[in-house]
Amino acid sequence: MEYQLTRSRRKTIAICIDRDGNVTVRAPLKAGGAFIDRFITEKQAWIEEKSAQMAANAQSRREFSVSPGSTLPLMGKEYPVLSGERVAFDGVSFYLPEEAFDTLKPKLICLYQSIARDFLSRRTDFFAKQTGFQPTGVRIGSARTSWGSCSGKNHLSYSWKLILVPPEQIDYVIVHELAHTVEHNHSPRFWALVGQILPDYQLRRKQLKLSALELQKQGWD
């Protein structure tokens, strides 16, 4: 099994598999080769399974394309794509000009960002009024590894990709980040706040993880 070995002043061995399926083993400076080999052998089945999954996702991303006749996701639904003079959405269908997907993708992301900015701001305001948790502002960004965040000054940031998942999952992220304006941690007190507003938050959280996997296959991650 091929992997890249890096050493640093860490105390434990870690296995990292990137989004293309490449494996990196990070080990302490003094870790012996035999010890590392034994560790890799014990984890080999998991590494091969995870690496194959990531490689398959990478292949799906390379093959993914959108054109008139296909569909695009928005708030958990698939909307038809029709031919149009510019990238647009009218509430019923998306419209795309006849261009290569590599050219269309940045324009589509701009459209999604605009939709996300309007909807997420309004939905955050709704829950803020319901809970009394008041953020200092709302920003739409392009974070790849998180759906949202809350700064130390209670400024909320959401990934534009949040607008792609179903409304109940969007609400979970919004409530999650609003709760951070009161508890800047993931303590039992924090989860109690989330649970008071969304008693089924654990189910929503699990569903959101599944949505993330599907979006990765389309290259929206």
N, C-alpha and C positions, 0 to 999 in steps of 0.2 A: 504494500500500500504506500503510495507516494504522499509525502507531507513535507512541509517546510518547518525546520526547527529554529526557534529563536530563544536566546537565553537573556535573562535580566535578573535584577536583584529582587525577584519575587520569591515567595516561600513555598508555593505549590505549583503543580503542573496544571495547565489549562489547555483545552482543545478548542480551537476556533475554526468554524467553517463559514467561509464567506458566501455571498449571494450567488456566486458562480459554482459553488461546490468544492472550492480549493480548501485544503486542510492545512492549518498551521498549529504546531504544538509549541506552547510557551512554557519553558522550564527554568528552574532556578540555575544560577551559574554553576553550582557544585553538584548538580544532579548527574549521576553516572549514566553512561549509555545503556547499560544493561537494565537499570531501573526504569529509564524512559521507555525502552523497548517492551518491557513487561507491562508497563502502564498502558501503552498503545495496544498491545495484544488483548488485554482485558476489556478494552473499550472498542475493539475493532468492529464488532457487529453494529454497534450504535453509530460509529463513525461512518461506516459504509452506507448504512441506511440513510443517515442525515445528509451525507454528501450527495448520494444519488437523488434525493428529494430536491436539494438545492440546485443540482445540475439540471434536473427536469424542469424546475421553475424557470431557470435561466433560458432554457430552450423555448419554453412557452412565451417568455417575454420577447425573445427575438422573432418569434413567428406571429405574435399578436399584431393585428392591424385593424383599422376601422375604415369603412367606406360605405357609400350609399347602399342600402340593403341589409346592413348589419345593425347592431344595437349598441347603445352606450348606457352605462349605469348612472343613476342619480337617485340618492336617498333610498337605495335598496331596490329600485325598480329598473327595468331595462326599457329604454325608449328607442323607437326606430330612428334610423339615420337616413335622411333624404338628401338629395342633391340640392345645393344652394350656392349663391354667389359668395357667401361668407360664412364663417363659423358662427352659429347662433342656436338658440333654443327658445321655442315659443310656448313651452308648457306642455306640449304634446309630442313634439319631435325635435331632434337635433338636425341641423343643416350643415353640410360640409361641402366645400368646393372640391373640384377634381384636382387634388394635389397628393403628393406622396405623404404617407403617414408621418414620416420624420419631420416634415414641414408643418403638418396639421397639429401635431401633438402639442407644441408650445402654445398655439392659439387656443386649443381645447382647454389646456390648463388655465390660461387666462380667463376663459369663460367660466370654468368651474370655480376659480378663485372669486370671481365677481358674485356668482350665485351663493357661494359659501359665506362671503362677507356680509351679505344682506341677511341670509337666513340665520346664521349662527349668532349674529349680533342681536337680532330680534328674539331668538330663543333664549339667549343668555339673559336678556332683560326680563323675559317672562319668568324664568326661574329665580332671578335675583329678587323680583317683587314677591314671589311666593315664599321665599326662604328668609329674606332679609340679609342675605350674603351679598355684599356690594363690591364688585371688582372696580379697580381704578381705570380700567380700559380693556378693550378687546382688539386683538390683532390676528390676522390670518397670515400664516406663514407656510413654509414648505418643508417642515421637519420630516425626516425619513423614518426616524426610530420612535416617534411618540405621536399620539393623537392630539395631545394638548399639554399645556404646562401653566403654572402659576408662579409669577415672580415673587420675590420677597416683599415687593410693594403692591402685591395683589393685582398685577396686570396679567390678564389671561391671554394666552396664545393658542390658536388652534391650527392644526394642519388642514390645508384646503381639502385634502383627501377624505376628511371626515364627512363631507357632503355626499360621498359616494355610498355610504352605508345606510341601513334602515334607520328611520326616525328614533326608534326606541334605543338604538345603540348610540346615536348622536346625543340623545338626552342623558344617557349615562355619562358620557365624557364631560358634558357641560356641568352636570351636577357634581361630578368628581372634582373638576377644577374649581368650582364655586366653593366646595367644602374646604378646599385648600386655603381659601381666604380666611378661614377661621382656624384650621389646623394645618400647619405647614409640615405635614408628616403623613405617615400611613399607620398611625397608632390605632388602637381600638376605638378611641374617641372619634378619630377621623371616619372610620368605617361606620360607626354608629350614626354619624351625621348623614352620610350617604344613604344608609338604610332607612333613616326616618323619612327621607324624601322618595327614595325608590326601594321599596322592600325587596324587589326581585333583582337588585343590582348585580348579584352574582351570576344569574343567568344571562343578563345583558352583557356582562363582562366576557363570559365564555363565547357568546355569539359574536362579539366584536373580534375576538382572536381568530375565529373561523373566517370572518369577513376579510381580515388582514391577509390571510393565506390566499384567498381568492384574488385579491387585488394584486398581490405579488406576482401571480401568474400572468397578469395582464400588463405588468410593468408600470403600474401606477404607484408602487411603493417608493 
